[in-house]
Amino acid sequence: MRDNNDVGNTKQLHAQINMEEEMADKTVMDMFADMAKQINLPQVDYQPFLDIHRKNIEAMQKSAATLSEGGRAVFAKQQEILAEVGREARQMIADFKPGGSPQEVMTKQAELAKRMFEATVKNTRDVAELVQKSSTEAPKIILDRMRESYAEARAAIESKKA
């Protein structure tokens, strides 16, 4: 009696192993396709939707690269500004020789302050432009891709209806 149970258990075990091996060889898409066949769902071509998803991921990568490039550009500009400010400060200190009447000294100080203020405004404007450029380009890439994605999905669905 025990021999029959062992044989039956062995057959069940082999059947289960075979089923698991078949499932392991199938992709998730294959499993969904099999399930759709079993419940008589209409056949769906998933390739257009996979292409849409791939393009969406590429757009996200491009957007991230744009932000990264913008960050590098801002960092490089800040380094350039810092080096320039250092050079200008050394030059101004070397050139600034307060001599003469108090009026002349105040005129030189006012001129020095004006030059520093103008340089600060210019540098701030340059950095702000770089930040604005990268922060508007990255979302635009994603928004454009979203529009394209909707159009592509609609076209894929419409073509399946026809």
C-alpha positions as CSV (number, residue, x, y, z in Angstrom):
1,M,0.0,0.0,0.0
2,R,2.7,2.3,0.9
3,D,4.4,1.8,-2.5
4,N,1.2,3.1,-4.3
5,N,1.2,6.2,-2.2
6,D,4.9,6.8,-2.8
7,V,4.3,6.4,-6.6
8,G,1.3,8.7,-6.5
9,N,3.2,11.3,-4.4
10,T,6.2,11.1,-6.8
11,K,3.9,11.6,-9.8
12,Q,2.3,14.6,-8.1
13,L,5.7,16.0,-7.3
14,H,6.9,15.6,-10.9
15,A,3.7,17.2,-12.2
16,Q,4.2,20.1,-9.8
17,I,7.8,20.5,-10.8
18,N,6.9,20.5,-14.5
19,M,4.2,23.1,-13.9
20,E,6.7,25.3,-12.0
21,E,9.3,24.9,-14.7
22,E,6.7,26.0,-17.4
23,M,5.7,29.0,-15.3
24,A,9.4,29.9,-14.8
25,D,9.9,29.9,-18.5
26,K,7.0,32.3,-19.1
27,T,7.2,36.0,-18.8
28,V,4.6,38.0,-16.9
29,M,3.2,39.1,-20.3
30,D,2.9,35.4,-21.3
31,M,1.0,34.6,-18.0
32,F,-1.4,37.6,-18.6
33,A,-1.9,36.4,-22.2
34,D,-2.7,32.9,-21.0
35,M,-5.1,34.3,-18.4
36,A,-6.8,36.5,-21.0
37,K,-7.3,33.5,-23.3
38,Q,-8.9,31.5,-20.5
39,I,-11.4,34.2,-19.8
40,N,-11.9,35.1,-23.5
41,L,-10.6,38.6,-23.4
42,P,-9.8,40.3,-26.8
43,Q,-6.3,39.9,-28.0
44,V,-4.2,43.0,-27.2
45,D,-1.0,44.0,-28.9
46,Y,1.2,45.1,-26.0
47,Q,4.2,46.2,-28.2
48,P,2.9,49.7,-28.8
49,F,2.4,50.2,-25.1
50,L,5.8,48.9,-24.3
51,D,7.3,51.3,-26.9
52,I,5.3,54.2,-25.3
53,H,6.7,53.2,-21.9
54,R,10.3,52.9,-23.2
55,K,10.0,56.4,-24.7
56,N,8.6,57.7,-21.4
57,I,11.7,56.3,-19.6
58,E,14.0,57.9,-22.2
59,A,12.3,61.2,-21.7
60,M,12.8,60.9,-17.9
61,Q,16.5,60.2,-18.5
62,K,16.8,63.1,-20.9
63,S,15.1,65.4,-18.3
64,A,17.4,64.2,-15.5
65,A,20.4,64.8,-17.8
66,T,19.2,68.3,-18.5
67,L,18.8,69.0,-14.8
68,S,22.2,67.6,-14.2
69,E,23.8,69.6,-17.0
70,G,22.1,72.7,-15.6
71,G,23.5,72.0,-12.1
72,R,27.0,71.5,-13.5
73,A,26.7,74.8,-15.5
74,V,25.6,76.6,-12.4
75,F,28.4,75.1,-10.4
76,A,31.0,76.0,-13.0
77,K,29.6,79.6,-13.3
78,Q,29.8,80.0,-9.5
79,Q,33.4,78.8,-9.5
80,E,34.2,81.2,-12.3
81,I,32.5,84.0,-10.4
82,L,34.4,83.2,-7.2
83,A,37.7,83.2,-9.1
84,E,36.8,86.5,-10.8
85,V,35.8,88.1,-7.5
86,G,39.0,87.0,-5.9
87,R,41.1,88.5,-8.8
88,E,39.1,91.8,-8.8
89,A,39.3,92.1,-5.0
90,R,43.1,91.7,-5.1
91,Q,43.3,94.2,-7.9
92,M,41.0,96.7,-6.1
93,I,43.0,96.4,-2.9
94,A,46.3,96.9,-4.8
95,D,44.8,99.9,-6.7
96,F,43.2,101.5,-3.7
97,K,45.6,103.9,-2.2
98,P,43.6,106.3,-0.1
99,G,45.4,109.5,-0.5
100,G,44.5,113.0,-1.1
101,S,41.6,114.9,0.4
102,P,38.8,113.2,2.3
103,Q,36.5,114.0,-0.7
104,E,38.8,112.1,-3.1
105,V,39.0,109.1,-0.7
106,M,35.2,109.0,-0.5
107,T,34.9,109.2,-4.3
108,K,37.3,106.3,-4.7
109,Q,35.4,104.3,-2.1
110,A,32.1,105.0,-3.8
111,E,33.6,104.0,-7.1
112,L,34.9,100.8,-5.6
113,A,31.5,100.0,-4.0
114,K,29.7,100.7,-7.3
115,R,32.0,98.4,-9.2
116,M,31.5,95.6,-6.6
117,F,27.7,96.1,-6.7
118,E,27.6,96.0,-10.5
119,A,29.7,92.9,-10.6
120,T,27.4,91.2,-8.0
121,V,24.3,92.1,-9.9
122,K,25.8,90.8,-13.2
123,N,27.0,87.5,-11.5
124,T,23.6,87.0,-9.8
125,R,21.8,87.6,-13.1
126,D,24.1,85.1,-14.9
127,V,23.5,82.4,-12.3
128,A,19.7,83.0,-12.3
129,E,19.6,82.7,-16.1
130,L,21.4,79.3,-15.9
131,V,19.0,78.1,-13.2
132,Q,15.9,79.3,-15.1
133,K,17.1,77.7,-18.3
134,S,17.6,74.2,-16.8
135,S,14.6,74.4,-14.6
136,T,12.3,75.2,-17.6
137,E,13.8,72.7,-20.1
138,A,13.6,69.6,-17.9
139,P,9.8,69.8,-17.1
140,K,9.2,70.7,-20.8
141,I,10.8,67.5,-21.9
142,I,8.5,65.5,-19.7
143,L,5.3,67.5,-20.6
144,D,6.1,67.1,-24.3
145,R,6.5,63.4,-23.8
146,M,3.3,63.1,-21.9
147,R,1.4,64.7,-24.8
148,E,3.1,62.4,-27.3
149,S,2.4,59.4,-25.0
150,Y,-1.3,60.1,-24.8
151,A,-1.5,60.6,-28.6
152,E,0.4,57.3,-29.2
153,A,-1.8,55.4,-26.7
154,R,-4.9,56.8,-28.3
155,A,-3.6,55.8,-31.8
156,A,-2.8,52.3,-30.6
157,I,-6.2,51.8,-29.1
158,E,-8.0,53.3,-32.2
159,S,-6.0,51.1,-34.5
160,K,-7.0,48.0,-32.5
161,K,-10.7,49.0,-32.7
162,A,-10.5,49.3,-36.5
